[in-house]
Amino acid sequence: MSTRDWLVDLSAGTLEEKRALLRANADKHVLMDLTCYPIAPLAAEFPQLKLACSTLFARLGKCEVVVLDPALKDEGLGRLAAHGFAGVETTITTLGFTVARTLVTIINEAYWALHDGVADAAAIDRAMVFGVGYPQGPFAWARGQERAVAALLDALHAETGDARYEAAPLLRRMA
């Protein structure tokens, strides 16, 4: 196997942006954030996709990684580490993987609680940090990533039809 350059794409882009990047980089090994998209169809269409990751909440310092080419696992995880992330290998290949799917649901519920006047954002964050032991509250997790949170919720809602994935109105406005 020849050594090629890598493309490491940690953006939360649209599916067409992801496909365009993959088409333009057919000569590279690709490690790509596919938080909002199913991995299998893209892996079948683009064989240069070697690892897929869910980095939506990389502030935790970790991200879930699906290894599509075991021969390139160590090199791919090394590339991820060079960007400051510790890769946690998973076999979940659906939308949002496990961590992101769980966190966007928690964030969405926090926005619903804010919408319903249960408490203000600071109190909700404090309750989750001190009451539940989360490293950050849901509003702190979402800060600056509201568009990506809403995009994943929209994708989950479209795929499952489950009402729990309907984005809260305040979250939708922030996105």
Secondary structure, DSSP 8 states (H G I E B T S, - for coil): -----EEEE-----HHHHHHHHHHTTTSEEEEE-TTS-HHHHHHH-TTEEEEEE-TTGGGSEEEEEES-GGGHHHHHHHHHHTT-EEEE----STTTTHHHHHHHHHHHHHHHHHTTSS-HHHHHHIIIIII--SS-HHHHHTT-HHHHHHHHHHHHHHH--GGGS--HHHHHH-
